């Protein structure tokens, strides 16, 4: 039996960079989840009888939301739902399932790297049939529908046993509970030289992978320990927990500090890595060296040919605008295209589908390729392992050789979190208002060459995305970028990106924050961050 339930709109259901993210109590309001899911279904067409993939990162409220989504999919006419056992699917694994099974789309239930728990964060994101996040035209249609919705459809059926593999009926719809790891692990084995990596582990190579009590724990155990032969316990914090063990599942130097301290110690293993809540981000640390996400993208692109899945070379590289220009120099040397997009993985989808790019990355610890349409944390870890096995060198040596060849981009991101939304908006607005006056002026001894508000024209479909971040470019190639994050749930986060290019190997040994000191001071002066926010130092530096 199908119920048509009358409802009224919620005024706060505008999707951000990666879907709708709010605190759990907000999603627990009667009708809140139902309104948003129905708005998704109302904003797309042609799904009757089709397959929908559903899964999440196991955070608090994941199971309840999945049961609601299944019942609504049945009521709205989907023919089949595929859901990960236990309600689990990493975001890249969900993308792969959509693509492999030619599904209509998918619901990814996650707030990515944000904390989980009864009073913490939850999220719902819609992915389209190519496996990637819905583009802006669809998310805007979803939001417009949330503001006018007056009813939703839901099937009056029993909950599905999510812990039992196999098929079940939900009204006229089939629900298939699948192993969340197997298909993804098979895909990784097809891309990388597992024999070479296995031999490296057998020869005594040691690594630590911190799953942060998030979704990649089972994936890491299966792939690293069972298939590649890494010693048991290589994957730490490998059991997914609804509150991520009370920790923040963001693989950066603040929230994965224990891993960083281990890798900088005398007893460090050869390689350290971590992933986030839903498995799409990564942290890479070698013995005595942290690899910035921007550098990691460039290094992976420069060495991808060492992995079987990329031996034919790359079509192009894409990076988000705030990501450093390190990858640009790799693309230039390889003679391939480089594409600079706004922040948000959805902007890479058209480039990947059109065959213009093969590897993509963002400074926020996300890298991936055309194997799926999401960033992929474990993919990056495995490509690093493949490179290490092929080159028979340590991470530090590989990084230093790369800098010698291409130059070093000193790079850092400063986050000011929990800022009052109006204060943050006013700060960015004031920056935009003085862009025309900045070129030619000097700040802290640095002369500004240009300043703008980044706008992107998609080379595939011609769509235009404006107001994507304020850029201030200095003579000599340094720059600072200011933008507001679209991934938080409390207040606003002001992100400041600082970059300096150093071509001379003699200048590659400085500590990053020291190398960027004058640019950091200039950024603060240009934006008036301390005066406007009252914050003299960033909340997080990465």
C-alpha positions as CSV (number, residue, x, y, z in Angstrom):
1,X,0.0,0.0,0.0
2,X,1.2,3.5,-0.9
3,X,0.5,6.5,1.3
4,X,0.4,10.0,-0.2
5,X,1.3,12.3,2.8
6,X,0.5,16.0,2.8
7,X,3.5,18.1,3.8
8,X,4.7,21.7,3.9
9,X,8.2,23.0,2.8
10,X,11.2,23.5,5.0
11,X,13.0,26.7,4.2
12,X,16.6,25.3,4.7
13,X,16.9,22.5,2.2
14,X,19.3,24.1,-0.3
15,X,22.0,21.6,-1.3
16,X,25.6,22.8,-0.8
17,X,28.8,21.7,-2.5
18,X,28.1,18.1,-1.6
19,X,24.3,17.7,-1.1
20,X,22.2,18.7,1.9
21,X,24.1,18.7,5.2
22,X,22.5,19.5,8.6
23,X,22.7,18.4,12.2
24,X,21.0,15.0,12.9
25,X,18.1,16.6,15.0
26,X,17.3,18.7,11.9
27,X,17.0,15.6,9.7
28,X,15.0,13.9,12.5
29,X,12.2,16.4,12.2
30,X,9.0,14.7,10.9
31,X,8.9,14.9,7.1
32,X,12.4,16.5,6.7
33,X,14.0,13.5,5.1
34,X,10.9,12.6,3.2
35,X,10.5,16.2,1.8
36,X,14.1,16.2,0.5
37,X,14.0,12.7,-1.1
38,X,10.7,13.4,-2.7
39,X,12.0,16.6,-4.1
40,X,14.9,14.7,-5.6
41,X,12.5,12.3,-7.3
42,X,10.3,15.1,-8.5
43,X,13.2,16.9,-10.1
44,X,14.3,14.0,-12.3
45,X,12.4,12.0,-14.9
46,X,12.4,8.5,-16.4
47,X,13.3,6.5,-13.3
48,X,10.2,4.2,-13.2
49,X,11.3,0.6,-13.3
50,X,15.0,1.7,-13.0
51,X,17.7,0.9,-10.4
52,X,18.6,3.2,-7.5
53,X,21.7,2.7,-5.4
54,X,21.5,3.6,-1.7
55,X,24.3,3.6,0.9
56,X,26.1,5.7,3.4
57,X,29.1,5.9,5.7
58,X,27.5,4.3,8.7
59,X,27.2,7.5,10.7
60,X,24.4,8.0,13.2
61,X,20.9,8.0,11.6
62,X,22.2,6.2,8.5
63,X,20.0,3.1,8.9
64,X,16.8,5.0,9.6
65,X,17.3,7.3,6.6
66,X,18.0,4.3,4.4
67,X,14.8,2.6,5.4
68,X,12.8,5.7,4.6
69,X,14.6,6.1,1.2
70,X,13.8,2.4,0.3
71,X,10.1,2.9,1.1
72,X,9.9,6.1,-0.9
73,X,11.7,4.6,-3.9
74,X,9.2,1.8,-3.8
75,X,6.3,4.2,-3.7
76,X,7.7,6.3,-6.5
77,X,8.1,3.4,-8.9
78,X,11.7,2.4,-8.9
79,X,12.1,-1.2,-10.0
80,X,15.1,-2.1,-7.9
81,X,17.2,-0.7,-5.1
82,X,20.8,-1.9,-4.4
83,X,22.0,-1.2,-0.9
84,X,25.2,-2.0,0.9
85,X,25.1,-4.5,3.7
86,X,24.6,-2.7,7.0
87,X,23.7,0.4,5.0
88,X,27.4,0.9,4.2
89,X,28.8,2.0,0.9
90,X,31.8,4.3,0.6
91,X,31.1,7.2,-1.8
92,X,33.5,5.9,-4.5
93,X,32.1,2.4,-4.1
94,X,28.5,3.8,-4.6
95,X,29.7,5.6,-7.7
96,X,31.2,2.3,-9.0
97,X,27.9,0.4,-8.3
98,X,25.9,3.0,-10.1
99,X,28.1,2.8,-13.2
100,X,28.6,-1.0,-13.2
101,X,24.9,-1.7,-12.9
102,X,23.8,1.1,-15.2
103,X,21.6,2.5,-12.4
104,X,19.5,5.5,-12.8
105,X,21.2,7.2,-9.9
106,X,22.0,6.9,-6.2
107,X,21.4,8.4,-2.8
108,X,24.6,8.8,-0.8
109,X,23.9,9.3,2.9
110,X,26.9,11.0,4.4
111,X,28.4,14.2,5.7
112,X,31.8,13.1,4.5
113,X,34.6,14.3,6.8
114,X,32.2,16.0,9.3
115,X,31.7,14.5,12.8
116,X,28.9,12.0,13.5
117,X,26.7,11.3,16.4
118,X,23.2,12.1,17.8
119,X,23.9,15.9,17.8
120,X,26.4,15.9,15.0
121,X,26.2,16.0,11.2
122,X,24.2,14.0,8.6
123,X,23.8,14.5,4.8
124,X,22.0,13.3,1.7
125,X,23.5,13.7,-1.8
126,X,22.0,12.6,-5.1
127,X,24.3,11.1,-7.7
128,X,23.3,10.8,-11.4
129,X,23.6,7.9,-13.8
130,X,27.3,8.5,-14.6
131,X,28.0,7.9,-10.9
132,X,28.9,11.5,-10.1
133,X,27.3,14.2,-8.0
134,X,24.3,15.9,-9.5
135,X,25.3,19.0,-11.5
136,X,24.1,22.5,-10.4
137,X,21.1,22.5,-12.7
138,X,19.7,19.4,-10.9
139,X,20.6,20.6,-7.4
140,X,18.9,23.9,-8.1
141,X,15.8,22.2,-9.4
142,X,15.8,20.0,-6.2
143,X,16.0,23.1,-4.1
144,X,13.2,24.9,-6.0
145,X,11.0,21.8,-5.5
146,X,11.7,21.7,-1.7
147,X,10.3,25.2,-1.5
148,X,7.0,24.2,-3.2
149,X,6.5,20.6,-2.1
150,X,3.1,19.7,-0.7
151,X,3.1,15.9,-0.6
152,X,5.4,12.9,-0.6
153,X,4.8,9.2,-1.4
154,X,5.9,6.3,0.8
155,X,5.1,2.6,0.9
156,X,3.6,1.1,4.0
157,X,6.0,-1.9,4.2
158,X,8.2,-3.5,6.8
159,X,11.8,-2.5,7.2
160,X,14.4,-4.4,5.1
161,X,17.0,-6.5,6.9
162,X,20.1,-4.6,5.9
163,X,22.5,-7.0,7.4
164,X,21.5,-10.0,5.3
165,X,22.9,-10.4,1.8
166,X,20.3,-11.3,-0.9
167,X,17.1,-10.0,-2.3
168,X,13.8,-9.0,-0.8
169,X,10.6,-7.4,-1.9
170,X,9.5,-3.9,-1.0
171,X,6.0,-3.8,-2.5
172,X,6.5,-4.3,-6.2
173,X,10.2,-3.3,-6.0
174,X,13.2,-5.6,-5.5
175,X,15.7,-4.7,-2.8
176,X,19.2,-6.3,-3.2
177,X,21.5,-6.1,-0.2
178,X,25.0,-6.4,-1.6
179,X,28.5,-6.8,-0.3
180,X,29.7,-3.2,-0.1
181,X,33.4,-4.0,-0.6
182,X,33.7,-6.8,-3.2
183,X,32.9,-5.0,-6.5
184,X,35.1,-2.0,-5.5
185,X,38.0,-4.3,-4.4
186,X,37.8,-6.1,-7.8
187,X,38.0,-2.7,-9.6
188,X,41.1,-1.7,-7.7
189,X,42.7,-5.0,-8.5
190,X,42.1,-4.4,-12.2
191,X,43.7,-0.9,-12.0
192,X,46.9,-1.6,-10.0
193,X,49.7,-4.1,-10.0
194,X,48.7,-6.1,-7.0
195,X,51.5,-8.6,-7.6
196,X,54.2,-5.9,-7.3
197,X,52.6,-4.4,-4.2
198,X,52.2,-7.8,-2.7
199,X,55.9,-8.5,-3.3
200,X,56.8,-5.2,-1.7
201,X,54.8,-6.1,1.5
202,X,56.4,-9.6,1.5
203,X,59.9,-8.0,1.4
204,X,59.2,-6.2,4.7
205,X,57.5,-3.0,3.6
206,X,55.4,-1.5,6.5
207,X,52.5,0.8,6.4
208,X,49.7,2.2,8.6
209,X,46.3,3.0,7.3
210,X,44.0,5.0,9.7
211,X,40.4,4.3,8.8
212,X,39.2,6.7,11.5
213,X,36.4,4.3,12.5
214,X,34.8,5.3,9.3
215,X,33.5,3.5,6.2
216,X,36.9,2.6,4.6
217,X,37.8,0.2,7.5
218,X,36.3,-2.9,5.8
219,X,37.7,-1.9,2.4
220,X,41.2,-1.4,3.8
221,X,41.1,-4.8,5.7
222,X,40.0,-6.6,2.5
223,X,42.4,-4.9,0.1
224,X,45.5,-4.1,2.1
225,X,45.6,-7.1,4.5
226,X,43.7,-9.9,2.7
227,X,44.5,-9.3,-1.0
228,X,47.9,-7.5,-0.7
229,X,49.2,-9.3,2.3
230,X,50.0,-6.4,4.6
231,X,50.3,-7.6,8.1
232,X,47.1,-7.8,10.3
233,X,46.5,-4.5,12.0
234,X,47.8,-2.4,9.2
235,X,44.3,-1.0,9.0
236,X,43.8,0.8,12.3
237,X,40.5,2.0,13.7
238,X,38.9,-0.2,11.0
239,X,35.5,-0.8,12.6
240,X,32.9,1.8,11.4
241,X,31.2,3.5,14.3
242,X,28.1,5.8,14.2
243,X,30.0,8.5,16.0
244,X,33.5,7.6,14.5
245,X,34.7,6.8,17.9
246,X,34.0,10.4,19.1
247,X,36.6,11.7,16.7
248,X,36.4,14.0,13.6
249,X,36.9,11.7,10.6
250,X,38.8,14.3,8.5
251,X,42.2,13.1,7.3
252,X,44.3,16.2,8.0
253,X,47.2,17.0,10.2
254,X,44.9,18.1,13.0
255,X,42.5,15.2,13.2
256,X,45.0,12.5,12.2
257,X,47.7,14.0,14.4
258,X,48.6,10.6,15.9
259,X,49.4,9.2,12.5
260,X,51.5,12.3,11.7
261,X,53.5,12.0,14.9
262,X,54.1,8.3,14.2
263,X,55.3,9.0,10.7
264,X,57.7,11.8,11.9
265,X,59.2,9.5,14.7
266,X,62.3,7.4,14.6
267,X,60.1,4.2,14.5
268,X,58.0,5.3,11.6
269,X,56.8,2.7,9.1
270,X,57.6,3.2,5.4
271,X,54.2,4.7,4.5
272,X,51.2,6.2,6.3
273,X,47.7,7.0,5.0
274,X,44.2,7.8,6.2
275,X,40.8,8.3,4.7
276,X,37.7,10.1,5.9
277,X,34.1,9.4,6.9
278,X,32.7,8.3,3.5
279,X,36.0,7.2,2.0
280,X,36.5,9.9,-0.7
281,X,39.4,11.8,0.9
282,X,43.0,10.8,1.6
283,X,46.0,11.7,3.7
284,X,49.5,10.7,2.5
285,X,52.5,10.7,4.8
286,X,55.9,9.1,4.1
287,X,58.6,8.5,6.6
288,X,59.5,12.0,7.7
289,X,57.5,13.8,5.0
290,X,53.9,15.0,4.7
291,X,52.7,15.1,1.1
292,X,50.3,18.0,0.6
293,X,47.1,17.1,-1.4
294,X,48.2,19.5,-4.2
295,X,51.6,17.8,-4.4
296,X,50.0,14.4,-4.2
297,X,47.8,15.1,-7.2
298,X,50.9,16.3,-9.3
299,X,53.0,13.3,-8.2
300,X,50.2,10.8,-9.0
301,X,49.7,12.3,-12.4
302,X,53.4,12.3,-13.1
303,X,53.8,8.6,-12.2
304,X,50.4,7.2,-13.1
305,X,51.9,5.3,-16.1
306,X,53.5,2.9,-13.6
307,X,50.1,1.4,-12.8
308,X,48.5,-1.0,-15.4
309,X,45.2,0.9,-15.6
310,X,47.0,4.1,-16.7
311,X,49.9,2.7,-18.9
312,X,48.4,4.3,-22.0
313,X,48.9,7.8,-20.5
314,X,46.5,10.5,-19.3
315,X,44.1,12.5,-21.4
316,X,44.4,15.5,-19.2
317,X,44.5,16.7,-15.5
318,X,41.8,18.7,-13.8
319,X,42.1,20.5,-10.5
320,X,39.9,22.9,-8.5
321,X,40.9,26.5,-8.7
322,X,42.2,26.8,-5.0
323,X,44.4,23.7,-5.6
324,X,48.1,24.6,-6.2
325,X,49.5,24.9,-9.7
326,X,51.8,21.9,-9.2
327,X,49.8,19.7,-11.5
328,X,49.9,22.4,-14.2
329,X,53.6,21.8,-14.7
330,X,53.1,18.1,-15.0
331,X,50.4,18.6,-17.6
332,X,52.7,20.9,-19.5
333,X,55.6,18.5,-19.5
334,X,53.3,15.6,-20.6
335,X,51.7,17.7,-23.3
336,X,48.2,17.2,-22.1
337,X,45.3,19.5,-21.1
338,X,45.0,21.1,-17.7
339,X,41.6,22.2,-16.5
340,X,40.9,24.6,-13.6
341,X,37.4,24.2,-12.2
342,X,35.4,25.6,-9.2
343,X,35.5,23.6,-6.0
344,X,33.2,20.6,-6.0
345,X,33.7,17.2,-7.6
346,X,30.6,17.6,-9.7
347,X,32.6,20.0,-12.0
348,X,35.0,17.2,-13.0
349,X,32.1,14.9,-14.3
350,X,31.8,16.5,-17.7
351,X,35.5,16.5,-18.3
352,X,35.8,12.8,-17.4
353,X,32.8,11.8,-19.4
354,X,34.1,13.7,-22.4
355,X,37.5,12.1,-22.2
356,X,39.3,15.4,-21.6
357,X,40.7,14.5,-18.2
358,X,41.8,11.2,-16.6
359,X,43.0,12.3,-13.1
360,X,41.4,15.0,-11.0
361,X,42.1,16.5,-7.6
362,X,41.3,19.1,-5.0
363,X,43.5,20.7,-2.3
364,X,40.9,19.4,0.3
365,X,42.5,15.9,0.2
366,X,40.5,14.5,-2.7
367,X,42.0,12.8,-5.7
368,X,40.5,10.4,-8.2
369,X,40.4,9.3,-11.8
370,X,38.0,8.2,-14.6
371,X,37.4,4.8,-12.9
372,X,34.5,6.4,-11.0
373,X,32.9,9.9,-10.8
374,X,33.9,10.7,-7.2
375,X,37.1,11.4,-5.5
376,X,38.5,8.2,-4.0
377,X,40.7,7.9,-0.9
378,X,41.8,4.3,-1.2
379,X,42.4,4.6,-4.9
380,X,45.0,7.3,-4.1
381,X,46.6,5.2,-1.4
382,X,46.8,2.2,-3.8
383,X,48.3,4.3,-6.7
384,X,50.9,5.6,-4.2
385,X,51.7,2.0,-3.2
386,X,51.9,1.0,-6.9
387,X,54.4,3.9,-7.5
388,X,56.5,2.9,-4.5
389,X,56.6,-0.7,-5.6
390,X,57.6,0.3,-9.2
391,X,60.2,2.9,-8.3
392,X,61.7,1.1,-5.3
393,X,62.2,4.4,-3.5
394,X,60.8,6.0,-0.4
395,X,58.2,8.7,-0.4
396,X,60.7,11.4,0.6
397,X,63.0,10.7,-2.2
398,X,60.2,10.6,-4.8
399,X,58.9,14.0,-3.5
400,X,62.3,15.6,-3.6
401,X,63.0,14.4,-7.1
402,X,59.7,15.7,-8.2
403,X,60.4,19.2,-6.8
404,X,63.8,19.2,-8.4
405,X,62.2,18.4,-11.8
406,X,59.1,20.6,-11.6
407,X,59.8,23.1,-8.8
408,X,58.1,23.3,-5.5
409,X,54.7,25.0,-4.8
410,X,54.7,26.1,-1.1
411,X,51.1,25.8,-0.3
412,X,48.8,26.0,2.8
413,X,45.1,26.5,3.6
414,X,44.0,28.4,6.6
415,X,40.4,27.8,7.8
416,X,38.5,30.1,10.0
417,X,35.6,28.0,11.3
418,X,32.3,28.8,13.0
419,X,32.2,32.4,11.8
420,X,28.9,34.1,11.9
421,X,27.4,33.7,8.4
422,X,26.7,37.4,8.0
423,X,30.2,38.4,9.0
424,X,31.6,35.9,6.6
425,X,29.4,37.1,3.7
426,X,30.2,40.7,4.5
427,X,34.0,39.9,4.4
428,X,33.8,38.2,1.0
429,X,31.4,41.0,-0.2
430,X,34.0,43.7,0.8
431,X,36.7,41.8,-1.0
432,X,34.7,41.7,-4.2
433,X,33.9,45.4,-3.9
434,X,37.5,46.4,-4.0
435,X,38.8,44.0,-6.6
436,X,39.2,46.6,-9.3
437,X,41.3,48.8,-7.0
438,X,43.8,46.1,-5.9
439,X,46.0,45.6,-9.0
440,X,49.0,47.8,-8.8
441,X,48.9,48.3,-5.0
442,X,51.4,46.9,-2.6
443,X,50.7,45.0,0.6
444,X,53.5,44.1,3.0
445,X,56.1,44.7,0.2
446,X,54.2,42.4,-2.2
447,X,52.9,44.0,-5.4
448,X,49.5,42.9,-6.6
449,X,49.4,42.1,-10.3
450,X,45.8,41.1,-10.7
451,X,42.6,40.3,-8.7
452,X,39.3,38.7,-9.7
453,X,36.3,36.6,-8.7
454,X,36.8,33.3,-10.4
455,X,34.3,32.3,-13.0
456,X,34.2,29.0,-14.9
457,X,32.8,28.1,-18.3
458,X,32.4,24.4,-18.7
459,X,34.2,23.4,-21.9
460,X,31.8,20.6,-22.5
461,X,28.3,22.1,-22.0
462,X,29.1,25.8,-21.9
463,X,27.5,26.3,-18.5
464,X,28.9,29.2,-16.4
465,X,29.6,29.2,-12.7
466,X,30.3,32.6,-11.2
467,X,31.5,33.9,-7.9
468,X,33.7,30.8,-7.2
469,X,36.4,32.5,-5.1
470,X,38.3,35.7,-4.8
471,X,41.8,35.5,-6.2
472,X,44.6,38.0,-5.5
473,X,47.7,37.4,-7.7
474,X,51.1,38.9,-6.9
475,X,54.0,39.7,-9.2
476,X,56.3,36.7,-9.4
477,X,53.4,34.1,-9.4
478,X,52.4,34.0,-5.8
479,X,48.7,34.2,-4.9
480,X,46.1,34.1,-2.2
481,X,42.5,32.9,-2.6
482,X,39.5,33.5,-0.4
483,X,36.2,31.5,-0.4
484,X,33.5,30.3,1.8
485,X,33.2,26.5,2.4
486,X,30.0,24.8,1.4
487,X,30.5,21.6,3.5
488,X,29.9,22.8,7.1
489,X,26.7,22.8,9.1
490,X,27.5,25.4,11.8
491,X,28.1,29.0,11.0
492,X,30.4,29.6,8.0
493,X,34.0,28.6,7.3
494,X,36.3,31.2,5.6
495,X,39.0,29.4,3.7
496,X,42.2,31.2,2.7
497,X,44.6,29.5,0.3
498,X,48.2,30.7,0.2
499,X,50.7,29.7,-2.5
500,X,54.2,30.5,-3.6
501,X,56.2,28.8,-6.4
502,X,59.9,28.2,-5.9
503,X,61.7,26.9,-9.0
504,X,65.2,26.7,-7.4
505,X,66.0,23.4,-5.6
506,X,68.2,25.4,-3.2
507,X,65.0,27.0,-1.9
508,X,63.0,23.8,-1.4
509,X,64.0,23.1,2.2
510,X,62.1,25.8,4.1
511,X,59.2,25.1,6.5
512,X,55.9,25.8,4.7
513,X,54.4,28.4,7.0
514,X,57.7,30.3,7.2
515,X,58.1,30.3,3.4
516,X,54.6,31.8,3.2
517,X,54.9,34.2,6.1
518,X,54.7,37.4,4.1
519,X,51.8,36.1,2.0
520,X,49.9,35.0,5.1
521,X,50.3,38.5,6.6
522,X,49.2,40.1,3.3
523,X,46.1,37.9,3.1
524,X,45.0,39.0,6.6
525,X,45.5,42.6,5.8
526,X,43.7,42.5,2.4
527,X,40.6,40.8,3.9
528,X,40.7,42.3,7.4
529,X,40.1,38.8,8.8
530,X,41.1,39.5,12.4
531,X,39.1,42.8,12.5
532,X,36.0,41.4,11.0
533,X,35.9,38.0,12.7
534,X,37.8,38.6,16.0
535,X,40.0,35.5,15.1
536,X,43.7,36.3,15.3
537,X,44.7,32.7,14.2
538,X,43.0,30.1,12.0
539,X,41.0,27.3,13.5
540,X,42.8,24.7,11.3
541,X,46.0,25.0,9.2
542,X,46.6,22.3,6.5
